[in-house]
Amino acid sequence: MLQENKVELSIIIPFYNEEIFLKKLFEQLTLYFNNNKTEVIFIDDGSTDESNKIINKLKKNSKYSFKFIIVKIKNNSGKGKAIQLGIKSSSGKYLLLHDADLELDFKDSFQIYKMIKENDDIKCIFGSRYLSGKLKKNIYFFNSLLGKINTLIFNIFFAQSLSDVHCGLKIIHRDVIKKINLSVNDFGIEIDLASQIVRNNFFIYEYGVSYFSRTKVEGKKITWLDGLKSFYYLIKARFFDNDKWINLSILYSSFYMAYIGSYFGMGLGKQLIIFFFIIVGSIIGIHFKIISSSLIFLCIYIGSFFGKGNGTSLSVCIFFIIGIYISIKLKKYYSNSRFKNFV
């Protein structure tokens, strides 16, 4: 008979050139997680400073009760790759993702660990730097702005209401990890992870955390350019990483919404309206498949026969809302039937 796994929590900490923070990081770990039911997995992502030497010295000479694991990557491969390797090396019921730069507090990590342990219905908690009245120090305005814009776009694309999709502090149940397949190797891992969690119908809870932004002199690596790059990952996660039925419905709804948009405006204004309608159509295609999407189109078409001039536009909008409402009801009714790939 196989012995039951005694590890409850796997703490995954990727790092790259963090020699000035590792000793203090270790002190925080031993303060909050020093027990034999925890494993701490340090992933050295190709550090070129003294980080690897320091982490091996801590493992050899320090007093601790948790299981200490070091994964060494020869060349710098990115945060996403390091997290993927950390997950493969883990065995705990819960996986806690935490950055090594001490911008986030292990006290908050301990709090969300207690929360998820005490409630079986909670499978995933994301830290949020923008919730609560906890202490914060945020230096870079554009980094913060782009992070909030990315979160807003994520919420629109995936029908969520998160406040901070990019926060590096997360705790996830093993049941969730088994359902996802991470593939992004850089900082886009946050979007890859969140989008796959949502796609697999797990609810993301949030918990306000303290945040102490470090400077570039102190080793901060993420920049506003990474924030811009995240736009690409948002588009990829929402419009390309889908099954064939969703991709088909996106094409279908984008086409007929472009057709509808062609009846509005003139000249350049008309082209902008068509583009806007294509975007709306693609979002409809994400949430409604062929049959329910066709019902929305039918309602819009019927609405076009009512009113004159601007009144027609108002009528189309009203019938569009009616079509959305009916389609939602239809989708719920057939959610567990053999027709679910078409509704």
N, C-alpha and C positions, 0 to 999 in steps of 0.2 A: 504493500500500500504506500502510495506516494505521501511524503510529509507535506502537510499544509504550509503554504507560503506564509511566513511570519512578517514579511515586509508590508506595512500598511501605506507608507508614503515614500515616493521617489521624488527627490528634489533635483531638478535638472538645471545646471548652471553652465551655460556656454561662456567662454571668455577668450579674449584676444588682446594681448599686451596690457594686462591689468595688474602689473606688479605692485603698484602703490595701494591697491584696494584689497588684495587677497587675504592678508592677515586680519584686517578688521572684519572682512566678510566672514572669515572662519570664526571669529569671536562671536558674531551675531548668530551664526548657525548653532554653535554650542550653547548659546544662551537660551534659544527657543526650541531646538530640535535634537537635543542630545539624548537620544534613546535608541534602544536596539530594534525598534520597529520602523526605523527610518533609514533609507539609503540616500547618500548624497553623491550625485554623478557630476563631476567636473569634466567639461569637454574643452580641451585646449585646442582652439581653432588656429593652429599654426603660429603661435606666439613667437616673436623674435627677441623679446626682452627676457627678463629673469622670471617670468610668470611660471613656467614649467618647473624650474628649479625650486621656487618657493612652494608650489602646491605639493610637490613630492616630499619636501622637507616637512611640511605640515602633516602629511599623511604618516610619515615615519616617526616623528618626534613628539607629536601632540597627544593629549589625552582626550579621547572622545568615545562615545558609545555607539554612534551610528555606523553603518557600513559605508566605507569611503572608497569610491571608485573613480579612477582617472581614465579618460579616453583621450588619446593623443591623435590629432590630425596633423599630418606632415606639413601640408601647405594650407594657407588660409582659404577656406571654402565658403564662408558666410554663416551668419547666425542660423539660417534655416537648416543648412546641412548639419550643423552642430546639434541642433535640437532633434533632428531626425535620428542621428546616431545615439543621442542620449536616450530617446524613447526606446530604441532597439535594445539598449543595455539595461533598461529598467524592469522592475518586477513588482512594483507596488500597486496596491488597489487604487491609489490616487497619485496623480502626477502633478507636481508643483513646478511651474516654469518661473525662473527668477533670473534677472540680469545680474552680472557680477560687479557692476560699477557703483553700487550703493546709492543710486538715485532713488531706489525704492527700499522700504523698510521691512526687515524680516518680522517685525512685530505685526505688521499687517498680514504677512504671509501666514503667520501662526493663527491669526483671527479667522481668515477664510478657510484654513484647514479645519478648525474646530466647527465652523458653520456647515461645511459639506459633510463632515463626519456625523453630525447630529441630525441631519435631514436626508433621508434616503431619496427624496424626490428631486433633490438638487444634484445635477450631474456635472455642472460647469459653472465656475465663478470667474469673471474677469475683474481685475482691479481697474479702477478709474481714477485718473489724476484730476478729474474735473467735478467729482461729486464730493459732498460733505464739506465740513469746515476744518479739515485737517491741514497741518502745516505744509506749505508749499514754497518752493523757490524755483521760478521758471525764468530762464535767462533769454531764450531765443524766441522772439515773437513769431517769425515766419515758420519755424518748426511747429510751434503750437497751432498756428492758423491752418497750415496744411493738414495737420493731424485732425483738426476739427472738421475741415472740409471733406477729407477722406471718410471720416466717420459718418457724416451726413449723407454722402453718396452711397456708402455701404447700406445705411438704413433705408434709403429709397430703393436701392436695387434688391434688397433682401427682406423688405417689409419688417425691419427691426426698429428698436428705439434705444440703441446703445449710445453712450456718451464718449467712449474712448476705446476704439477698436485696436489701437496701437500699443496700449499699455503692456509692458513686458512681464507683468505679474498675473499669472493665471493658474487656476487649479482645475484639473479635469479628471473625471472618473475613468477608470480603465475601460468601462463599457463604451465610452465615447471614442477612445483611442482605437479600439478594435474596428470601428466603423469608418474611419477616415484613412486616407492615404496621402500624406504630405509630399509635395514635390518641389516646392520653391526653396532655393538655397540661400537667399539673402534676406534682407529685412522685410520683404514681401510675405514672409512666413506668417505674419500676424493676420493678414487678409486671407491667405490660403487656409489657415486653421479655422478662423471664424466662419468663413463661408461654408466649409465642409461640415462644421458643427450644425449650422442652421439647415443645410440641405438634408441632414440626417434627422431632422425634427427634434433636436435637443434644444432646450431653452437656455439662453445665456443670462445668468444673473450677474449683477454688478455690485461692487463694494468699493466705496471711496477710500483711497489710500493717500498717504503722504508722498510728497515728491520733492526731491532736492536736485535740481538740474546742475550737472557739472559743466565746466568750461572745456573748450578745445585744448587748453593747456593741460587740463587734468585728464585728457584722453578721450573726450567725447568724439564719437565716430560718425554717428548718424547726422545728416545735414538736410537742408531743405530740398536738395536734389533727390534724396531718397523719398521725400514726401511726394515729389512730382512723379517719380518712378512708380509710386504706389497707385497712381491713376491707371497705369497700364495693368497692374495686377487686379484692380477692381473690374476693369473691362473684361479681362481674361476670365476671372472667376465667375462673372455673371453671364457673359454672352458666349463663351466658348467651352467652358468646362461643364457641359450639360449632356444629358442623354439625348438620343436622336429625336425623341418626341418633343422635347422642349425646343431644340434647335429648329425643328420643322415649324412649330407654332410661332416662334420668333420671326422666321422668314415670312410666314403667312400673314400674321397680324401687321408686320411692318409694311408689307406690300399694300394691303387694303387701306391702312391708315394714310399711306402716301397718296393713294388714289383719292381718298376723301379730302386730304389737305390741298390737292390740286384745284379744288373748287373755291378756295378762299384766296383773297389778295390778288395783287398784280405785280409783275416785274420781280425785283429783288425781294420784295416783301412776300411774294408768293413762294419763292424758293425757300425762304427762311421758315415759312409756315409748314411747307412740305417736310423740311428737315425736322421740325419740332414734332410733327405728326408721326414721323418715322420713329423717333425716340419714344414717344408715347406708345406706339404700336409694339416696339420691342419689349417694353415693360409689360404690356398686356400679354404678349406671347410667353413671358416668363411665368406668369401666374395663371393663365388660362390656355388650355390646349384647344385643339381644332374645333370641337363642337361648341364649347362655351364661347370661344373667341368668335365663331361664326354668328352666334346669337347676339353678341355685342355689335357686330357689323350690321346685322339685320335691323336691330333697333335704331342704329345711326341712320341707316338707309330710310327707314320709315319716318324718322324725325325730319329728314330733308324735304318731305312733302308738305310740311306744315310751316306756316308763316311766310312772310315776304321780307326780302332784304336782310337787315340785322335780325329780324324775327326768326328767320330760318336758322341762323347760327345758334340762337338761344334754344330753339326747338331741338336741334341736333345735340346740344349739350345736355338737355334734360333727358332725351331718349338714350344718350350715352350712359348717363348715371343709372337709368332704369335697366339697361343692358348689363351693366356691371353688377347690380344688385341681384338680378335673376341668375346670372352666371355663377355668382358666389353660392347661391342656394343650390343650383344644379350641381356644382362641383362637390359640395358637402354631401349631397344625396348619393352621388355615384362614387365617392372617395374609396369605398371598399369593394367596388364591383369590378367586373372584367373590362368595363369601359373606362376605367380611370386614366388610361393613357391617352384618351381622346377628349376628356372633359376638362 
